[in-house]
């Protein structure tokens, strides 16, 4: 199987396989690349949170600041959501009447 270098990100050194040129799909290689990408995402999420922390600390409690061309806001807001567990306990018949099934797919690589 011929491996091609992929330039997805300057720091990424992930090998991408050209599946179109092979007769046999190498699911192992695809799963390995998937896990490597997941690790990169987690690392970037961590970096993002650290950068957010630096920004919010620099805001000194202000809700909105301007930094060069960037307008940064860190505001609290309140939303209202239905407490389905309590509603189901208090009005089970109405809950059943308005509940509809939902189907989704969960993809994991462990």
C-alpha positions, 0 to 999 in steps of 0.5 A: 500500500502506497503511503502519501504525506498529508499536509493538514496542519503545519505540525501534523505528520499523519500518513494518509493512504491512497485508498483509490489505488488499492484493491483492499481497504485498509481499515486499520490504517484509517482507524489509526489516522482517526485516533491520531486526529482525535489526539490532535483535536484534544491537544488543540482544545486544551490550547484553546482553553488555555488561551481563553483563560489568558484572555478572560484573565486579561479582561479583568472582569469586564464583559466586553473589551476591544483588542486591536481589531478584535471585540471580545465579550464574555457575558453570562446569560440565562436560558430556560429549558424544560426539565423533562425528568420532572415533567415526566414524573408529574405528567407521565401521560402528557409526556408519552403523548408528546414524546417521539422516538429519535434514531442516531448513530454513534461512531467510536474508535477505541 
